């Protein structure tokens, strides 16, 4: 009986139901396929790098335009501060007591030779 059991066990390990008895070899990519994949990855990363560089440059242009606007507005602010000082000084001169005592200027005549 033991001989029968051993042969039967041996038979079950070789031909198990639902399992292939054919060995498949692993397929790998060839050298040309690997070169193509690496070059495509390099190209994609290069395009991403260039796109990010372009974004940084466009932000730089926006920053410089905003800075030029700030410079122009500061210059206008300084001009308006001078104009305000001039107008307040004229208004203060009209209401001062010294200006009330002064006579109005009039042309007395022109110098002749």
LUMDREN-407039 format. One record per residue: y, z, x of N, C-alpha, C, O in turn; residue number from 1. Coordinates in nm, 2 decimals, m for minus. Last residue first. Example, Ala and Ser with C-alpha at 12.3 -4.5 7.8 and 13.67 -1.06 7.14 Angstrom:
! residues 2
+--------+--------+--------+--------+--------+--------+--------+--------+--------+--------+--------+--------+-----+
:    nc2 :    nc3 :    nc1 :   cac2 :   cac3 :   cac1 :    cc2 :    cc3 :    cc1 :    oc2 :    oc3 :    oc1 :  nr :
+--------+--------+--------+--------+--------+--------+--------+--------+--------+--------+--------+--------+-----+
:  m0.22 :   0.71 :   1.28 :  m0.11 :   0.71 :   1.37 :   0.00 :   0.79 :   1.29 :   0.11 :   0.80 :   1.34 :   2 :
:  m0.57 :   0.78 :   1.32 :  m0.45 :   0.78 :   1.23 :  m0.33 :   0.78 :   1.32 :  m0.33 :   0.85 :   1.42 :   1 :
+--------+--------+--------+--------+--------+--------+--------+--------+--------+--------+--------+--------+-----+
//
This chain:
! residues 113
+--------+--------+--------+--------+--------+--------+--------+--------+--------+--------+--------+--------+-----+
:    nc2 :    nc3 :    nc1 :   cac2 :   cac3 :   cac1 :    cc2 :    cc3 :    cc1 :    oc2 :    oc3 :    oc1 :  nr :
+--------+--------+--------+--------+--------+--------+--------+--------+--------+--------+--------+--------+-----+
:  15.45 :  m2.08 :   1.51 :  15.48 :  m2.09 :   1.65 :  15.63 :  m2.11 :   1.68 :  15.67 :  m2.11 :   1.80 : 113 :
:  15.38 :  m1.83 :   1.27 :  15.42 :  m1.97 :   1.31 :  15.45 :  m1.97 :   1.46 :  15.48 :  m1.86 :   1.52 : 112 :
:  15.14 :  m1.66 :   1.07 :  15.22 :  m1.66 :   1.20 :  15.25 :  m1.81 :   1.23 :  15.17 :  m1.90 :   1.21 : 111 :
:  15.20 :  m1.61 :   0.73 :  15.12 :  m1.66 :   0.84 :  15.20 :  m1.67 :   0.96 :  15.32 :  m1.69 :   0.95 : 110 :
:  15.22 :  m1.32 :   0.52 :  15.26 :  m1.45 :   0.57 :  15.17 :  m1.49 :   0.69 :  15.09 :  m1.41 :   0.73 : 109 :
:  15.09 :  m1.12 :   0.39 :  15.24 :  m1.11 :   0.40 :  15.29 :  m1.25 :   0.45 :  15.41 :  m1.28 :   0.42 : 108 :
:  14.84 :  m1.08 :   0.17 :  14.89 :  m1.16 :   0.28 :  15.04 :  m1.16 :   0.28 :  15.10 :  m1.20 :   0.19 : 107 :
:  14.74 :  m0.74 :   0.10 :  14.80 :  m0.87 :   0.05 :  14.84 :  m0.95 :   0.18 :  14.88 :  m0.89 :   0.28 : 106 :
:  14.54 :  m0.48 :  m0.01 :  14.58 :  m0.57 :   0.10 :  14.64 :  m0.70 :   0.04 :  14.58 :  m0.75 :  m0.06 : 105 :
:  14.66 :  m0.19 :  m0.19 :  14.58 :  m0.32 :  m0.18 :  14.63 :  m0.41 :  m0.07 :  14.75 :  m0.41 :  m0.05 : 104 :
:  14.68 :   0.13 :  m0.02 :  14.73 :   0.02 :  m0.10 :  14.64 :  m0.10 :  m0.09 :  14.56 :  m0.11 :   0.01 : 103 :
:  14.50 :   0.44 :  m0.07 :  14.54 :   0.32 :   0.01 :  14.60 :   0.21 :  m0.08 :  14.57 :   0.21 :  m0.20 : 102 :
:  14.42 :   0.64 :  m0.24 :  14.55 :   0.65 :  m0.19 :  14.60 :   0.52 :  m0.12 :  14.72 :   0.50 :  m0.10 : 101 :
:  14.15 :   0.57 :  m0.29 :  14.25 :   0.57 :  m0.40 :  14.39 :   0.58 :  m0.36 :  14.48 :   0.53 :  m0.42 : 100 :
:  14.03 :   0.61 :  m0.05 :  14.05 :   0.47 :  m0.10 :  14.15 :   0.47 :  m0.21 :  14.21 :   0.37 :  m0.23 :  99 :
:  14.02 :   0.89 :  m0.04 :  14.09 :   0.82 :   0.06 :  14.13 :   0.68 :   0.01 :  14.24 :   0.63 :   0.03 :  98 :
:  13.85 :   0.95 :  m0.25 :  13.99 :   0.99 :  m0.26 :  14.08 :   0.92 :  m0.16 :  14.19 :   0.89 :  m0.18 :  97 :
:  13.60 :   0.71 :  m0.35 :  13.65 :   0.81 :  m0.26 :  13.80 :   0.83 :  m0.28 :  13.87 :   0.75 :  m0.33 :  96 :
:  13.50 :   0.50 :  m0.50 :  13.53 :   0.62 :  m0.57 :  13.58 :   0.73 :  m0.48 :  13.61 :   0.85 :  m0.52 :  95 :
:  13.48 :   0.29 :  m0.31 :  13.56 :   0.27 :  m0.43 :  13.60 :   0.41 :  m0.49 :  13.71 :   0.42 :  m0.55 :  94 :
:  13.29 :   0.39 :  m0.13 :  13.42 :   0.37 :  m0.08 :  13.52 :   0.36 :  m0.20 :  13.64 :   0.40 :  m0.19 :  93 :
:  13.06 :   0.39 :  m0.29 :  13.11 :   0.52 :  m0.24 :  13.25 :   0.51 :  m0.19 :  13.33 :   0.60 :  m0.21 :  92 :
:  13.02 :   0.12 :  m0.31 :  13.04 :   0.20 :  m0.43 :  13.10 :   0.33 :  m0.39 :  13.19 :   0.38 :  m0.46 :  91 :
:  12.98 :   0.05 :  m0.04 :  13.09 :  m0.01 :  m0.11 :  13.12 :   0.08 :  m0.24 :  13.24 :   0.10 :  m0.27 :  90 :
:  12.74 :   0.20 :   0.00 :  12.86 :   0.23 :   0.08 :  12.99 :   0.17 :   0.02 :  13.09 :   0.24 :   0.02 :  89 :
:  12.56 :   0.08 :  m0.17 :  12.60 :   0.22 :  m0.19 :  12.72 :   0.26 :  m0.11 :  12.80 :   0.34 :  m0.16 :  88 :
:  12.55 :  m0.18 :  m0.05 :  12.60 :  m0.16 :  m0.18 :  12.64 :  m0.02 :  m0.21 :  12.74 :   0.01 :  m0.28 :  87 :
:  12.44 :  m0.12 :   0.21 :  12.57 :  m0.18 :   0.20 :  12.63 :  m0.16 :   0.06 :  12.75 :  m0.13 :   0.05 :  86 :
:  12.20 :  m0.01 :   0.13 :  12.29 :   0.08 :   0.21 :  12.43 :   0.02 :   0.20 :  12.53 :   0.09 :   0.19 :  85 :
:  12.08 :  m0.23 :   0.01 :  12.10 :  m0.11 :  m0.07 :  12.21 :  m0.02 :   0.00 :  12.30 :   0.03 :  m0.06 :  84 :
:  12.06 :  m0.40 :   0.23 :  12.14 :  m0.44 :   0.12 :  12.18 :  m0.32 :   0.03 :  12.29 :  m0.31 :  m0.02 :  83 :
:  11.88 :  m0.26 :   0.39 :  12.01 :  m0.28 :   0.44 :  12.10 :  m0.32 :   0.33 :  12.22 :  m0.27 :   0.32 :  82 :
:  11.65 :  m0.27 :   0.22 :  11.71 :  m0.14 :   0.26 :  11.85 :  m0.15 :   0.31 :  11.94 :  m0.07 :   0.28 :  81 :
:  11.60 :  m0.54 :   0.21 :  11.65 :  m0.47 :   0.09 :  11.71 :  m0.33 :   0.12 :  11.80 :  m0.29 :   0.05 :  80 :
:  11.52 :  m0.58 :   0.47 :  11.64 :  m0.65 :   0.42 :  11.69 :  m0.58 :   0.30 :  11.81 :  m0.56 :   0.29 :  79 :
:  11.28 :  m0.42 :   0.46 :  11.39 :  m0.38 :   0.56 :  11.52 :  m0.45 :   0.51 :  11.63 :  m0.39 :   0.52 :  78 :
:  11.14 :  m0.56 :   0.27 :  11.17 :  m0.42 :   0.25 :  11.29 :  m0.38 :   0.34 :  11.38 :  m0.31 :   0.29 :  77 :
:  11.10 :  m0.80 :   0.41 :  11.18 :  m0.80 :   0.29 :  11.23 :  m0.66 :   0.25 :  11.34 :  m0.64 :   0.21 :  76 :
:  10.93 :  m0.71 :   0.61 :  11.06 :  m0.77 :   0.65 :  11.15 :  m0.77 :   0.53 :  11.27 :  m0.74 :   0.54 :  75 :
:  10.71 :  m0.63 :   0.46 :  10.79 :  m0.53 :   0.54 :  10.92 :  m0.58 :   0.58 :  11.02 :  m0.50 :   0.58 :  74 :
:  10.63 :  m0.88 :   0.36 :  10.68 :  m0.78 :   0.27 :  10.76 :  m0.67 :   0.34 :  10.85 :  m0.61 :   0.29 :  73 :
:  10.55 :  m1.00 :   0.60 :  10.66 :  m1.06 :   0.52 :  10.72 :  m0.96 :   0.43 :  10.84 :  m0.95 :   0.42 :  72 :
:  10.33 :  m0.83 :   0.67 :  10.44 :  m0.84 :   0.76 :  10.57 :  m0.90 :   0.69 :  10.68 :  m0.85 :   0.71 :  71 :
:  10.16 :  m0.87 :   0.45 :  10.22 :  m0.74 :   0.47 :  10.34 :  m0.75 :   0.56 :  10.44 :  m0.68 :   0.54 :  70 :
:  10.10 :  m1.14 :   0.49 :  10.17 :  m1.10 :   0.37 :  10.24 :  m0.97 :   0.39 :  10.35 :  m0.94 :   0.35 :  69 :
:   9.96 :  m1.12 :   0.73 :  10.08 :  m1.19 :   0.73 :  10.16 :  m1.16 :   0.61 :  10.29 :  m1.15 :   0.61 :  68 :
:   9.74 :  m0.97 :   0.63 :   9.82 :  m0.91 :   0.73 :   9.96 :  m0.98 :   0.74 :  10.06 :  m0.92 :   0.76 :  67 :
:   9.62 :  m1.16 :   0.47 :   9.67 :  m1.04 :   0.41 :   9.77 :  m0.97 :   0.50 :   9.87 :  m0.92 :   0.46 :  66 :
:   9.54 :  m1.35 :   0.66 :   9.64 :  m1.39 :   0.56 :   9.70 :  m1.27 :   0.49 :   9.82 :  m1.26 :   0.46 :  65 :
:   9.36 :  m1.20 :   0.81 :   9.48 :  m1.25 :   0.87 :   9.59 :  m1.29 :   0.77 :   9.71 :  m1.27 :   0.79 :  64 :
:   9.16 :  m1.16 :   0.61 :   9.23 :  m1.05 :   0.67 :   9.36 :  m1.09 :   0.73 :   9.47 :  m1.02 :   0.72 :  63 :
:   9.08 :  m1.42 :   0.57 :   9.14 :  m1.35 :   0.46 :   9.22 :  m1.23 :   0.51 :   9.33 :  m1.20 :   0.46 :  62 :
:   8.97 :  m1.48 :   0.82 :   9.08 :  m1.56 :   0.77 :   9.15 :  m1.49 :   0.66 :   9.28 :  m1.48 :   0.65 :  61 :
:   8.76 :  m1.30 :   0.83 :   8.87 :  m1.29 :   0.93 :   8.99 :  m1.36 :   0.88 :   9.10 :  m1.31 :   0.90 :  60 :
:   8.60 :  m1.39 :   0.63 :   8.66 :  m1.26 :   0.61 :   8.78 :  m1.24 :   0.71 :   8.88 :  m1.18 :   0.67 :  59 :
:   8.52 :  m1.63 :   0.75 :   8.60 :  m1.64 :   0.63 :   8.67 :  m1.50 :   0.60 :   8.78 :  m1.50 :   0.56 :  58 :
:   8.37 :  m1.52 :   0.96 :   8.49 :  m1.59 :   0.99 :   8.58 :  m1.60 :   0.87 :   8.70 :  m1.59 :   0.88 :  57 :
:   8.16 :  m1.40 :   0.82 :   8.25 :  m1.31 :   0.90 :   8.38 :  m1.39 :   0.93 :   8.48 :  m1.32 :   0.93 :  56 :
:   8.04 :  m1.62 :   0.71 :   8.10 :  m1.52 :   0.62 :   8.20 :  m1.44 :   0.70 :   8.30 :  m1.40 :   0.65 :  55 :
:   7.95 :  m1.75 :   0.94 :   8.05 :  m1.81 :   0.86 :   8.12 :  m1.71 :   0.77 :   8.24 :  m1.72 :   0.75 :  54 :
:   7.75 :  m1.57 :   1.02 :   7.87 :  m1.59 :   1.11 :   7.98 :  m1.65 :   1.03 :   8.10 :  m1.62 :   1.06 :  53 :
:   7.57 :  m1.60 :   0.81 :   7.64 :  m1.47 :   0.83 :   7.76 :  m1.48 :   0.92 :   7.86 :  m1.42 :   0.89 :  52 :
:   7.49 :  m1.86 :   0.87 :   7.55 :  m1.83 :   0.74 :   7.63 :  m1.70 :   0.75 :   7.74 :  m1.69 :   0.70 :  51 :
:   7.37 :  m1.84 :   1.12 :   7.49 :  m1.92 :   1.11 :   7.57 :  m1.89 :   0.98 :   7.69 :  m1.88 :   0.97 :  50 :
:   7.15 :  m1.67 :   1.05 :   7.25 :  m1.63 :   1.15 :   7.38 :  m1.70 :   1.13 :   7.49 :  m1.64 :   1.14 :  49 :
:   7.01 :  m1.85 :   0.88 :   7.06 :  m1.72 :   0.83 :   7.17 :  m1.66 :   0.92 :   7.27 :  m1.61 :   0.87 :  48 :
:   6.95 :  m2.05 :   1.06 :   7.03 :  m2.08 :   0.94 :   7.09 :  m1.95 :   0.88 :   7.21 :  m1.94 :   0.85 :  47 :
:   6.77 :  m1.90 :   1.23 :   6.90 :  m1.96 :   1.28 :   6.99 :  m1.99 :   1.17 :   7.11 :  m1.97 :   1.18 :  46 :
:   6.56 :  m1.84 :   1.05 :   6.64 :  m1.73 :   1.11 :   6.77 :  m1.79 :   1.17 :   6.88 :  m1.72 :   1.16 :  45 :
:   6.48 :  m2.11 :   1.01 :   6.52 :  m2.03 :   0.90 :   6.61 :  m1.91 :   0.95 :   6.72 :  m1.88 :   0.89 :  44 :
:   6.40 :  m2.19 :   1.27 :   6.50 :  m2.26 :   1.20 :   6.56 :  m2.18 :   1.08 :   6.68 :  m2.17 :   1.06 :  43 :
:   6.19 :  m2.01 :   1.32 :   6.31 :  m2.01 :   1.40 :   6.43 :  m2.08 :   1.34 :   6.54 :  m2.03 :   1.34 :  42 :
:   6.01 :  m2.09 :   1.12 :   6.07 :  m1.96 :   1.12 :   6.19 :  m1.95 :   1.20 :   6.29 :  m1.88 :   1.16 :  41 :
:   5.96 :  m2.35 :   1.22 :   6.02 :  m2.33 :   1.09 :   6.08 :  m2.19 :   1.07 :   6.19 :  m2.18 :   1.02 :  40 :
:   5.84 :  m2.29 :   1.47 :   5.97 :  m2.36 :   1.46 :   6.04 :  m2.35 :   1.33 :   6.16 :  m2.34 :   1.33 :  39 :
:   5.61 :  m2.16 :   1.37 :   5.70 :  m2.09 :   1.46 :   5.84 :  m2.16 :   1.46 :   5.94 :  m2.09 :   1.45 :  38 :
:   5.48 :  m2.37 :   1.24 :   5.52 :  m2.25 :   1.17 :   5.63 :  m2.17 :   1.24 :   5.72 :  m2.12 :   1.19 :  37 :
:   5.44 :  m2.56 :   1.44 :   5.53 :  m2.59 :   1.33 :   5.57 :  m2.47 :   1.25 :   5.69 :  m2.46 :   1.22 :  36 :
:   5.27 :  m2.42 :   1.61 :   5.40 :  m2.46 :   1.66 :   5.49 :  m2.49 :   1.54 :   5.61 :  m2.45 :   1.55 :  35 :
:   5.05 :  m2.39 :   1.43 :   5.12 :  m2.27 :   1.48 :   5.26 :  m2.30 :   1.53 :   5.35 :  m2.23 :   1.51 :  34 :
:   4.98 :  m2.66 :   1.41 :   5.02 :  m2.58 :   1.29 :   5.10 :  m2.46 :   1.33 :   5.20 :  m2.42 :   1.27 :  33 :
:   4.90 :  m2.71 :   1.67 :   5.01 :  m2.78 :   1.62 :   5.07 :  m2.71 :   1.49 :   5.19 :  m2.70 :   1.47 :  32 :
:   4.68 :  m2.54 :   1.70 :   4.79 :  m2.52 :   1.78 :   4.92 :  m2.59 :   1.73 :   5.03 :  m2.54 :   1.73 :  31 :
:   4.54 :  m2.45 :   1.38 :   4.54 :  m2.52 :   1.50 :   4.67 :  m2.49 :   1.58 :   4.76 :  m2.43 :   1.53 :  30 :
:   4.42 :  m2.15 :   1.22 :   4.52 :  m2.26 :   1.24 :   4.51 :  m2.32 :   1.37 :   4.48 :  m2.25 :   1.47 :  29 :
:   4.07 :  m2.11 :   1.16 :   4.20 :  m2.06 :   1.20 :   4.29 :  m2.18 :   1.21 :   4.25 :  m2.30 :   1.21 :  28 :
:   3.80 :  m2.01 :   0.96 :   3.89 :  m2.12 :   1.01 :   4.02 :  m2.06 :   1.05 :   4.07 :  m1.97 :   0.98 :  27 :
:   3.49 :  m1.86 :   1.03 :   3.63 :  m1.84 :   1.00 :   3.71 :  m1.96 :   1.05 :   3.69 :  m2.01 :   1.16 :  26 :
:   3.19 :  m1.99 :   0.89 :   3.27 :  m1.96 :   1.01 :   3.42 :  m1.95 :   0.96 :   3.46 :  m2.02 :   0.87 :  25 :
:   2.94 :  m1.84 :   0.68 :   3.06 :  m1.93 :   0.69 :   3.14 :  m1.89 :   0.82 :   3.15 :  m1.77 :   0.85 :  24 :
:   2.60 :  m1.85 :   0.63 :   2.71 :  m1.79 :   0.70 :   2.83 :  m1.89 :   0.72 :   2.81 :  m2.00 :   0.75 :  23 :
:   2.42 :  m1.82 :   0.33 :   2.48 :  m1.91 :   0.43 :   2.59 :  m1.84 :   0.50 :   2.67 :  m1.77 :   0.43 :  22 :
:   2.33 :  m1.67 :   0.13 :   2.25 :  m1.66 :   0.26 :   2.31 :  m1.75 :   0.36 :   2.25 :  m1.75 :   0.48 :  21 :
:   2.52 :  m1.47 :  m0.09 :   2.50 :  m1.59 :  m0.02 :   2.41 :  m1.57 :   0.11 :   2.43 :  m1.47 :   0.18 :  20 :
:   2.40 :  m1.27 :  m0.35 :   2.46 :  m1.27 :  m0.22 :   2.42 :  m1.41 :  m0.15 :   2.31 :  m1.45 :  m0.16 :  19 :
:   2.25 :  m1.25 :  m0.59 :   2.40 :  m1.26 :  m0.59 :   2.47 :  m1.26 :  m0.46 :   2.59 :  m1.26 :  m0.45 :  18 :
:   1.99 :  m1.06 :  m0.45 :   2.04 :  m1.14 :  m0.56 :   2.19 :  m1.13 :  m0.57 :   2.25 :  m1.03 :  m0.56 :  17 :
:   1.90 :  m1.10 :  m0.12 :   1.95 :  m1.01 :  m0.22 :   2.01 :  m1.09 :  m0.33 :   2.08 :  m1.19 :  m0.30 :  16 :
:   1.70 :  m1.17 :   0.10 :   1.74 :  m1.25 :  m0.02 :   1.78 :  m1.15 :  m0.13 :   1.71 :  m1.13 :  m0.23 :  15 :
:   1.66 :  m0.97 :   0.29 :   1.70 :  m1.11 :   0.33 :   1.76 :  m1.19 :   0.21 :   1.85 :  m1.26 :   0.22 :  14 :
:   1.59 :  m0.74 :   0.16 :   1.71 :  m0.74 :   0.25 :   1.75 :  m0.88 :   0.28 :   1.87 :  m0.90 :   0.31 :  13 :
:   1.36 :  m0.81 :   0.03 :   1.48 :  m0.77 :  m0.05 :   1.60 :  m0.77 :   0.04 :   1.71 :  m0.80 :  m0.01 :  12 :
:   1.17 :  m0.84 :   0.23 :   1.21 :  m0.96 :   0.14 :   1.34 :  m0.93 :   0.07 :   1.42 :  m1.02 :   0.05 :  11 :
:   1.14 :  m0.59 :   0.33 :   1.20 :  m0.69 :   0.42 :   1.24 :  m0.81 :   0.33 :   1.35 :  m0.87 :   0.36 :  10 :
:   1.02 :  m0.47 :   0.11 :   1.15 :  m0.43 :   0.15 :   1.22 :  m0.53 :   0.24 :   1.34 :  m0.56 :   0.23 :   9 :
:   0.78 :  m0.61 :   0.11 :   0.87 :  m0.62 :  m0.01 :   1.01 :  m0.58 :   0.03 :   1.11 :  m0.64 :  m0.01 :   8 :
:   0.68 :  m0.53 :   0.34 :   0.71 :  m0.67 :   0.33 :   0.80 :  m0.69 :   0.21 :   0.89 :  m0.77 :   0.21 :   7 :
:   0.65 :  m0.25 :   0.29 :   0.73 :  m0.30 :   0.40 :   0.77 :  m0.45 :   0.38 :   0.88 :  m0.49 :   0.40 :   6 :
:   0.47 :  m0.25 :   0.07 :   0.61 :  m0.19 :   0.06 :   0.70 :  m0.25 :   0.17 :   0.81 :  m0.28 :   0.14 :   5 :
:   0.24 :  m0.35 :   0.18 :   0.31 :  m0.42 :   0.07 :   0.45 :  m0.38 :   0.06 :   0.54 :  m0.46 :   0.03 :   4 :
:   0.18 :  m0.16 :   0.36 :   0.21 :  m0.29 :   0.41 :   0.28 :  m0.37 :   0.30 :   0.38 :  m0.45 :   0.33 :   3 :
:   0.12 :   0.06 :   0.20 :   0.24 :   0.06 :   0.28 :   0.27 :  m0.07 :   0.33 :   0.39 :  m0.10 :   0.35 :   2 :
:  m0.12 :   0.00 :   0.08 :   0.00 :   0.00 :   0.00 :   0.13 :   0.00 :   0.08 :   0.23 :  m0.06 :   0.04 :   1 :
+--------+--------+--------+--------+--------+--------+--------+--------+--------+--------+--------+--------+-----+
//
